[in-house]
Amino acid sequence: MIRFTTDTVTVKAEAGDKEGERRIDAIAVPYNVFATVSGGQEVMFKPGSLPVDGRAPRVFMYHDSTMPIGIVAERVDTDEAMLASMRISRTALGDEALILAADGVMDVSVGVNPIEFTEDKQGRITVTKAEWMELSLVPIPAFAGATITEVAAQAATDPDETDSEQVPEEEPVEATPAQAEVVEAAAIPTPALPAQPKRKFDLPTPGEYLAAYHIGGETFRNVQGAVKDFAESHKSAFQAAAGDVLSGDTPGLLNQMVVAPVFADLNYIRPVVAAVGARAMPDGGNQKTFIRPTWTTHTSVAAQSPELNPVSATTPVIASNVITKTTLAGQVTLSVQDVDFTSPAAMEIILRDLAGQYLLQSDNVAADAIVAGAQASGATWTVNQTDPTSLITALYGAAVNILTDTNFLPDHIFVAPNVWELLGRQLDAEKRNVFPYVGAAGLMGVNGAGSANITQANTFNPFGLNLVADRNFASNTMVVARGTAIEFYEQIRGLMSVEAPSTLGRTFSYYGYVATFIADADQVQSIALA
């Protein structure tokens, strides 16, 4: 449930029928602006995201369904916002709501269940379709400077009725223009509401207390107030009950402190994809396959000798490589109770993890493509912690293969975590790091074959190569490559959702399409470890 508080409210309780009209008009949701909602996340509603027909949303106080005060009688959808006109019931609680709104104490907060939405990299949610459940009056708006723009409260009166009470005249005071507006609005007579006895609360059950705790906000404060009121009204009975009561005797009334957010035990990063870059699917991604052309045979040029002899002529051949997309997807089903009752909100946390798992798996696809498409360089690194000779020979052996075959030089080295560790442990004969952390005192200019930093795996640059350490590589993986020879295509489709009313559940899916291609295996050379 998303609850979004706005700040512009108009209250009308005017003479209409014999009972008098009792309405509150408000901007329920402004469109195309982000705001922090009750669950803590940033949410934006798009135009048309809320329905204007179907079951009318109920109007509550404080998002508390036990405190109904009316119904949303009219909904008007504009390009800027959803406008709502609330019909307030003629009850003691409705009278109280009108007075508080007229006094400028209350604002409105909408309660919706998102059906279709997207989430950006910053975790901000954009809602494109939602189920509008309720609209509540609340005292604290989402934005500073929230004010009521118009108050007109007038009840129907009997024309034969006159006010016999004489009011003494007061000395006239000249009002400023700003004060004049206030005086004019206040001059509109308002019905005197009878004094109401303080609402009597029964003691909530443990289940009601814990459910209110999960909902939080005004609902939980109301339940806490009910417990306090019950204790006060039954004070003598409590005092008469002998015996010590410990927290172990009342587990159903104890607050459970949840320290949010959930501890991050995975880093949703894509080292390989970040290194080679993600390319957009060609032609909008509307085909299952696409063609990536590469050279098979180039043209040729040679010296002509003797004159008038045929010049060099070679037929060029361009290969038609068919690339097939792979679908990556995952799903999760949440109960509506898990969506509504958890704090911090389980839905946001779980969907964020679903999107993160997509990122991790797409990076794994890219890593597998590098290993599968690499050409064996024939070089082997015989690991020796105190003698980097074999390492240097292997790196230059792979680099010279690339240079000889393509006239390019490598710029990346892709390694498994254990190879990253072995590189960092390389020492010279004096026990000094071959790849030192050049920012450390005393190491600047010593063994300048590259740099290393144990706190950042991808800041290695041994011999000028950009090192990419990725846990998706199998142990002992070491590939020297030119980055542009590795192509990764992607089309993220995002979230889909469907409701299951029969089980009170909602299933979410996150999916996207990826495709990989090694454009030239000669530019991707693997090194064996021994």
C-alpha positions in Angstrom: 0.0 0.0 0.0 1.4 3.4 -1.0 0.1 6.4 0.9 0.9 9.8 -0.6 0.1 13.0 1.2 -0.6 16.2 -0.8 -1.0 19.7 0.4 -3.9 21.5 -1.3 -7.4 21.1 0.2 -10.7 23.0 -0.3 -13.5 22.5 2.3 -17.1 23.2 1.5 -20.0 22.6 3.8 -22.7 24.9 2.4 -26.5 25.1 2.4 -27.9 22.9 -0.3 -30.6 20.5 0.6 -32.3 20.7 3.9 -29.4 18.9 5.6 -26.8 21.3 4.2 -23.9 20.2 1.8 -20.9 18.6 3.5 -17.9 18.3 1.1 -14.2 18.5 1.0 -12.4 19.1 -2.3 -8.7 18.3 -2.7 -5.9 17.5 -5.0 -5.6 13.8 -4.2 -2.3 13.1 -6.2 -0.2 15.6 -8.2 1.3 13.9 -11.3 4.9 13.8 -12.5 6.6 14.7 -9.3 8.5 12.5 -6.9 7.8 12.5 -3.2 8.7 10.3 -0.2 5.7 8.2 0.8 4.9 6.5 4.1 7.0 3.4 3.3 10.1 5.6 2.8 10.5 5.1 -0.9 10.3 7.9 -3.5 7.2 7.5 -5.7 5.8 9.4 -8.7 2.3 9.0 -10.2 1.9 9.3 -14.0 -1.3 10.9 -15.5 -4.1 8.4 -15.8 -2.6 6.1 -13.1 -5.7 6.3 -10.9 -9.2 5.2 -11.9 -12.1 7.6 -12.3 -14.7 4.9 -12.3 -15.5 1.7 -10.4 -15.8 1.4 -6.7 -15.6 4.8 -5.0 -12.7 5.1 -2.5 -13.7 5.5 1.1 -12.7 8.4 3.2 -11.0 7.7 6.5 -9.3 9.6 9.3 -5.6 8.8 9.6 -5.7 5.9 7.2 -7.7 4.0 9.9 -10.5 1.9 8.4 -12.2 1.9 11.8 -12.6 5.7 11.5 -14.7 6.2 8.3 -16.0 9.7 7.6 -17.4 9.6 4.0 -16.8 8.6 0.4 -15.1 10.1 -2.6 -18.2 11.2 -4.6 -16.4 12.6 -7.6 -13.1 12.1 -9.3 -11.7 14.4 -12.0 -8.5 13.4 -13.8 -6.4 16.2 -15.3 -3.0 16.3 -16.9 -1.5 17.8 -13.7 -3.3 15.9 -10.9 -6.2 13.7 -9.8 -8.9 15.9 -8.2 -11.3 14.5 -5.6 -14.5 15.7 -4.0 -15.4 13.9 -0.8 -18.9 13.7 0.7 -18.6 13.8 4.4 -21.1 11.7 6.5 -23.3 13.5 9.1 -21.7 11.8 12.1 -19.8 13.1 15.1 -16.5 12.0 13.5 -17.5 13.7 10.2 -18.3 16.9 12.1 -14.9 16.8 13.7 -13.2 16.2 10.4 -15.0 19.2 8.8 -13.9 21.5 11.7 -10.3 20.3 11.6 -10.1 20.7 7.9 -11.8 24.2 8.0 -9.3 25.2 10.7 -6.4 24.2 8.4 -5.3 21.3 10.6 -5.8 18.5 8.1 -4.5 17.6 4.6 -5.2 14.6 2.5 -3.3 11.4 1.9 -4.2 8.8 -0.7 -4.0 5.1 -0.2 -3.4 2.9 -3.3 -2.2 -0.5 -4.3 0.2 -0.2 -7.3 -0.6 -2.6 -10.2 1.8 -1.5 -12.9 5.0 0.4 -12.1 8.7 0.7 -12.9 11.8 1.3 -10.7 14.9 3.2 -11.8 18.5 2.7 -10.7 18.0 5.0 -7.7 15.1 2.8 -6.4 12.5 5.4 -7.3 9.1 4.0 -8.3 6.9 5.4 -11.1 3.3 4.2 -10.9 1.4 3.9 -14.2 -1.6 2.0 -12.9 -3.0 1.6 -9.4 -6.0 0.5 -7.4 -7.4 3.4 -5.4 -8.4 2.1 -2.0 -9.0 5.1 0.2 -8.4 8.8 0.8 -7.6 10.0 4.3 -7.4 13.2 6.3 -4.1 13.5 8.1 -2.4 16.3 10.0 1.1 16.2 8.5 1.5 16.9 4.8 4.3 15.7 2.5 5.3 19.3 1.7 6.0 22.3 3.8 3.6 25.2 3.7 0.4 23.1 3.3 -2.7 25.3 3.6 -6.4 25.1 3.0 -7.3 27.4 0.1 -11.0 27.9 0.8 -13.4 27.4 3.7 -17.1 27.8 3.4 -19.1 26.1 6.2 -22.8 26.9 6.4 -25.6 24.7 7.6 -29.2 25.1 6.5 -31.3 27.2 8.9 -35.0 27.7 9.6 -36.0 31.1 8.2 -38.2 31.7 11.2 -35.3 31.1 13.5 -33.5 34.2 14.8 -30.6 34.5 17.0 -31.8 36.3 20.2 -28.5 36.3 21.9 -27.1 39.8 22.0 -23.4 40.1 21.2 -21.7 43.1 22.7 -20.0 45.4 20.1 -16.3 45.5 20.0 -14.1 48.4 19.2 -13.5 48.5 15.4 -9.9 47.6 14.4 -8.6 48.5 11.0 -7.5 45.3 9.2 -4.6 44.8 6.8 -5.4 43.4 3.4 -4.1 40.0 4.4 -6.2 40.1 7.6 -9.2 41.2 5.6 -9.3 37.9 3.7 -9.2 35.9 6.9 -11.9 38.0 8.5 -14.1 37.6 5.4 -13.8 33.9 5.5 -14.3 33.6 9.2 -17.4 35.8 8.9 -19.2 32.9 7.2 -21.4 31.4 10.0 -20.5 27.8 10.9 -22.8 25.3 12.6 -22.2 24.8 16.3 -21.3 21.2 16.8 -22.5 19.6 20.0 -19.9 18.6 22.5 -19.0 15.0 22.1 -18.0 12.6 24.9 -14.5 11.3 24.5 -14.4 8.2 22.4 -14.3 5.0 24.4 -11.8 2.4 23.3 -11.8 -1.3 24.1 -8.4 -2.9 24.7 -7.0 -4.1 21.3 -6.2 -7.8 21.0 -2.5 -8.8 20.6 -3.2 -9.5 16.9 -4.7 -6.1 16.3 -1.8 -4.5 18.2 0.8 -6.3 16.1 -1.0 -5.6 12.8 -1.2 -1.9 13.7 2.5 -1.9 14.5 3.3 -3.3 11.0 1.1 -0.7 9.4 2.7 2.1 11.5 2.0 5.8 11.3 -1.3 7.1 12.6 -2.9 3.6 12.8 -0.3 2.5 15.4 -0.5 5.8 17.3 -4.3 5.3 17.5 -3.9 1.8 18.9 -1.3 3.0 21.4 -3.8 5.7 22.5 -6.5 3.1 22.9 -4.3 1.0 25.2 -3.5 4.2 27.2 -7.2 5.2 27.4 -8.2 1.7 28.5 -5.5 1.7 31.2 -6.7 5.1 32.5 -10.3 4.1 32.6 -9.5 0.8 34.3 -6.8 2.2 36.6 -8.5 1.1 39.8 -9.0 -2.4 38.5 -5.3 -2.7 37.6 -4.2 -1.4 40.9 -6.4 -4.0 42.7 -4.8 -6.9 40.8 -1.9 -8.1 42.9 1.2 -9.8 41.4 4.2 -8.7 39.3 3.7 -8.5 35.5 6.9 -8.9 33.5 7.5 -8.4 29.8 7.6 -12.2 29.4 4.0 -12.3 30.6 2.8 -9.9 27.9 4.6 -10.8 24.6 1.6 -9.8 22.5 2.0 -6.2 23.6 5.7 -5.8 23.1 7.0 -3.7 20.2 9.3 -5.4 17.8 12.0 -3.0 16.7 13.0 -3.7 13.1 16.3 -2.0 12.1 15.9 -1.1 8.4 17.0 -1.6 5.7 17.8 -5.3 5.2 21.6 -5.8 5.5 23.1 -5.9 2.0 24.9 -9.2 1.5 25.1 -8.9 -2.3 26.5 -6.1 -4.4 24.4 -5.8 -7.6 27.3 -4.8 -9.8 28.3 -6.0 -13.3 32.1 -5.7 -13.7 32.2 -7.3 -17.2 29.2 -5.4 -18.5 30.5 -2.2 -17.1 33.9 -2.7 -18.7 32.7 -3.6 -22.3 29.5 -1.5 -22.2 25.9 -2.5 -22.8 24.7 -1.8 -26.3 21.0 -1.3 -27.2 19.3 -4.0 -29.2 19.2 -3.1 -32.9 16.0 -2.0 -34.5 14.2 -1.5 -31.2 14.7 -5.2 -30.3 11.6 -6.4 -32.2 13.3 -9.6 -33.6 14.4 -12.8 -31.9 17.7 -12.7 -33.9 19.8 -10.2 -35.7 22.8 -10.1 -38.0 26.3 -8.9 -37.0 28.6 -8.7 -40.0 32.4 -9.4 -39.7 35.2 -9.6 -42.1 36.2 -13.1 -43.4 38.5 -11.9 -46.2 39.8 -8.4 -46.8 40.7 -6.8 -50.1 44.4 -6.7 -51.0 47.0 -4.3 -52.3 50.4 -5.3 -53.6 53.2 -3.8 -55.7 52.6 -4.0 -59.5 55.6 -5.5 -61.3 56.3 -5.2 -64.2 54.1 -2.4 -65.5 50.8 -3.4 -67.2 50.7 -6.7 -65.3 47.4 -7.4 -63.4 47.3 -5.7 -60.0 46.5 -7.5 -56.8 42.8 -8.5 -56.7 41.2 -10.4 -53.8 37.5 -10.9 -53.4 36.3 -9.5 -50.1 34.1 -11.8 -48.0 31.9 -10.5 -45.2 30.4 -13.1 -42.8 26.7 -12.9 -41.7 26.8 -13.8 -38.0 23.4 -14.6 -36.6 23.0 -13.5 -32.9 20.2 -15.0 -30.9 18.7 -13.2 -27.9 18.5 -14.8 -24.5 15.6 -14.1 -22.1 16.5 -13.6 -18.5 13.6 -13.5 -16.0 12.6 -14.2 -12.4 9.4 -14.0 -10.5 8.1 -13.8 -7.0 4.6 -14.0 -5.5 3.7 -11.9 -2.4 0.6 -12.1 -0.3 -1.4 -8.9 0.1 -0.7 -9.3 3.9 3.0 -9.2 3.2 2.6 -6.1 1.1 0.3 -4.3 3.6 1.7 -5.4 7.0 5.4 -5.4 6.8 7.7 -2.6 7.9 10.0 -1.8 6.2 7.9 -2.7 3.2 8.7 -6.2 2.0 7.4 -5.5 -1.5 10.0 -2.8 -2.2 12.9 -4.8 -0.7 12.0 -8.0 -2.6 11.4 -6.4 -5.9 14.7 -4.5 -5.6 16.4 -7.9 -5.0 14.7 -9.4 -8.1 16.0 -6.6 -10.2 19.5 -7.0 -8.7 19.4 -10.7 -9.4 18.8 -9.9 -13.1 21.8 -7.7 -13.1 24.0 -10.4 -11.6 22.8 -13.0 -14.1 23.2 -10.8 -17.1 26.8 -10.2 -16.1 27.3 -13.9 -15.8 26.1 -14.3 -19.4 28.7 -11.8 -20.6 31.5 -13.5 -18.6 30.6 -16.9 -20.0 30.7 -15.5 -23.5 34.3 -14.2 -23.0 35.5 -17.5 -21.7 33.7 -19.5 -24.5 34.9 -17.1 -27.3 38.5 -16.6 -26.2 41.3 -18.1 -28.2 44.1 -19.9 -26.4 47.2 -17.8 -26.6 49.6 -20.6 -25.9 51.0 -18.7 -23.0 51.1 -20.1 -19.5 51.7 -18.3 -16.2 53.6 -20.6 -13.8 52.7 -18.8 -10.6 55.6 -17.9 -8.4 54.9 -15.4 -5.7 58.5 -14.0 -5.6 59.3 -14.2 -9.3 57.1 -12.4 -11.8 59.1 -13.5 -14.8 56.5 -16.1 -16.0 53.7 -13.6 -15.5 55.4 -10.9 -17.6 56.2 -13.5 -20.3 52.6 -14.7 -20.5 51.1 -11.2 -20.7 53.4 -10.1 -23.4 52.9 -13.4 -25.2 49.1 -12.8 -25.4 49.6 -9.2 -26.3 51.9 -10.0 -29.2 49.4 -12.5 -30.6 46.8 -9.8 -30.7 49.2 -7.3 -32.3 50.4 -9.8 -34.9 46.9 -11.0 -35.9 45.0 -7.7 -35.9 47.4 -4.8 -35.6 45.6 -3.9 -32.4 46.9 -4.0 -28.8 44.9 -5.3 -25.8 43.5 -2.9 -23.2 41.7 -5.2 -20.7 42.5 -8.3 -18.6 39.6 -10.3 -17.3 40.3 -12.5 -14.2 38.6 -14.7 -11.6 38.9 -13.5 -8.0 41.7 -16.0 -7.2 43.8 -14.6 -10.1 43.2 -11.1 -8.8 44.7 -12.2 -5.5 47.7 -13.9 -7.2 48.4 -10.7 -9.1 48.3 -8.6 -5.9 50.7 -11.0 -4.1 53.5 -10.8 -6.8 56.7 -9.7 -5.2 60.2 -8.9 -6.5 63.5 -10.3 -5.1 63.4 -7.6 -2.4 59.9 -8.7 -1.2 58.4 -5.5 -2.7 55.0 -5.5 -4.5 55.3 -5.8 -8.3 52.0 -3.9 -8.5 52.1 -1.5 -5.5 49.3 0.8 -4.3 50.9 3.9 -5.6 48.9 6.1 -3.2 50.7 4.5 -0.2 53.5 6.4 1.4 57.0 5.3 0.3 55.8 3.1 -2.7 55.5 5.8 -5.3 57.9 5.1 -8.2 58.8 1.6 -6.9 58.2 -1.3 -9.3 56.2 0.8 -11.7 54.7 -2.1 -13.6 51.2 -1.0 -12.6 49.2 -0.3 -9.6 47.0 -2.2 -7.2 44.5 -1.5 -4.4 43.1 -4.2 -2.1 40.0 -2.1 -1.4 39.0 -1.9 -5.1 39.3 -5.0 -7.2 38.9 -3.2 -10.5 41.5 -0.5 -10.1 44.4 -2.8 -11.0 46.2 -1.8 -14.2 49.0 -4.3 -14.6 51.2 -3.2 -17.5 48.6 -0.6 -18.4 45.8 -3.1 -18.8 42.4 -2.4 -17.2 41.8 -5.3 -14.8 38.3 -6.7 -14.5 37.9 -9.1 -11.5 34.5 -10.8 -11.6 33.2 -13.7 -9.5 31.3 -15.0 -12.5 34.6 -16.3 -13.9 35.6 -19.8 -13.0 38.8 -20.2 -10.9 42.1 -19.6 -12.7 40.4 -17.6 -15.6 42.7 -15.1 -17.1 41.9 -13.4 -20.5 43.7 -10.6 -22.2 41.6 -8.8 -24.7 40.7 -5.7 -26.6 37.4 -4.5 -25.1 35.7 -3.5 -28.3 35.9 -7.1 -29.6 33.5 -8.1 -26.9 29.9 -7.0 -27.6 27.0 -7.2 -25.1 23.5 -6.2 -26.2 20.6 -5.7 -23.8 17.0 -4.7 -23.6 15.6 -4.4 -20.0 11.8 -4.8 -20.0 11.4 -4.4 -16.2 8.5 -5.4 -14.0 5.3 -7.2 -14.8 2.6 -8.0 -12.3 -0.7 -9.8 -12.0 -3.1 -10.2 -9.1 -4.6 -13.4 -7.9 -7.8 -12.5 -6.0 -8.6 -16.1 -5.2 -5.5 -16.4 -3.0 -5.0 -12.7 -2.1 -1.6 -12.7 -3.8 0.3 -10.8 -6.4 2.9 -12.2 -8.7 5.7 -10.0 -10.0 8.2 -10.8 -12.8 11.3 -9.0 -13.9 12.7 -9.7 -17.3 14.9 -8.6 -20.1 16.7 -9.7 -23.3 20.5 -10.0 -23.7 22.8 -11.2 -26.5 26.6 -11.5 -26.7 29.1 -11.7 -29.5 32.8 -12.1 -29.8 33.5 -10.1 -32.9 37.1 -11.3 -33.3 38.5 -14.2 -31.3 42.0 -13.1 -32.3 41.6 -10.1 -30.0 40.5 -12.2 -27.0 43.4 -14.4 -25.8 43.3 -16.7 -22.8 46.3 -17.4 -20.5 46.6 -20.8 -18.7 47.8 -21.0 -15.1 50.1 -23.6 -13.7 
